[in-house]
Amino acid sequence: MRKGEAPVHGFLPAMQSLVLMLVVAVFVMTFTVQPIRIPSGSMEKTLEIGDFLLLDKEATVRRAGWALPAGNVARGDVVVFHDPVEDPAVHLVKRVIGVPGDRIRLRGGMVYRNGVLLKEPYAMYRTSQRNVFRDEFPNLSMMDPGVNAAWWVKLRGLVRDGEITVPAGDYFVMGDNRNDSEDSRFWGFVPRDMVVGVPVGIYFSWDGRKVRWERVGTVVR
């Protein structure tokens, strides 16, 4: 606007501003951040029921023109992904235990990756009945009622020397609340293109007493 000119008012400039704001909001929500609510206790104590996460989508993508294919995800990352089995519209949150090429097995509920026992300070083990399938994974001698049938059939061809190897393009994920989490043990691997992003913080949490901001725990590799 030149000096002395009156500011422009009217319907068209207002609509242009509104459209611009909507474009920016859609871009931010689509490519950078997104709020996610935790619906279950499978990630306790890292994430509690009712926590609202700020999700960084760019953490798991690399730019290639206008294409944004999923990028690298590291061992120990907490990731949000589309449900790979039942409803892709549902978001799940788990921790990446194995990346392509890793050999995974559990003994007594403890995770071994490539033959090495993992140190997992984030993992929680609540008292529960012994579950051979869950705690001695992969174990083909006993099936858990919660196991996806297709995964149970596929699993029989994946076990080598008491381990399974994570295929190219997939991840093996588990909840931090190990005795109360349906995860890769029960329904299989998470394809890379199903990963939505990495939580960067809890921007709102309502547990009946407090509201808080808190960064999601440090990645353990």
HELIX and SHEET records of a PDB file:
HELIX    1   1 PHE A   11  PHE A   31  1                                  21    
HELIX    2   2 GLU A   58  THR A   60  5                                   3    
HELIX    3   3 VAL A  132  ASP A  135  1                                   4    
HELIX    4   4 ALA A  149  LEU A  155  1                                   7    
HELIX    5   5 ARG A  178  ASP A  180  5                                   3    
HELIX    6   6 SER A  184  TRP A  187  1                                   4    
HELIX    7   7 ARG A  192  MET A  194  5                                   3    
SHEET    1   A 7 VAL A  33  ARG A  37  0                                        
SHEET    2   A 7 ASP A  51  ASP A  56 -1                                        
SHEET    3   A 7 VAL A 195  SER A 205 -1                                        
SHEET    4   A 7 VAL A  78  HIS A  82 -1                                        
SHEET    5   A 7 HIS A  91  GLY A  98 -1                                        
SHEET    6   A 7 ASP A 170  MET A 174 -1                                        
SHEET    7   A 7 VAL A 190  PRO A 191 -1                                        
SHEET    1   B 4 VAL A  33  ARG A  37  0                                        
SHEET    2   B 4 ASP A  51  ASP A  56 -1                                        
SHEET    3   B 4 VAL A 195  SER A 205 -1                                        
SHEET    4   B 4 GLU A 214  ARG A 215 -1                                        
SHEET    1   C 4 VAL A 116  LEU A 117  0                                        
SHEET    2   C 4 MET A 110  ARG A 113 -1                                        
SHEET    3   C 4 ARG A 103  ARG A 107 -1                                        
SHEET    4   C 4 ILE A 164  THR A 165 -1                                        
END                                                                             
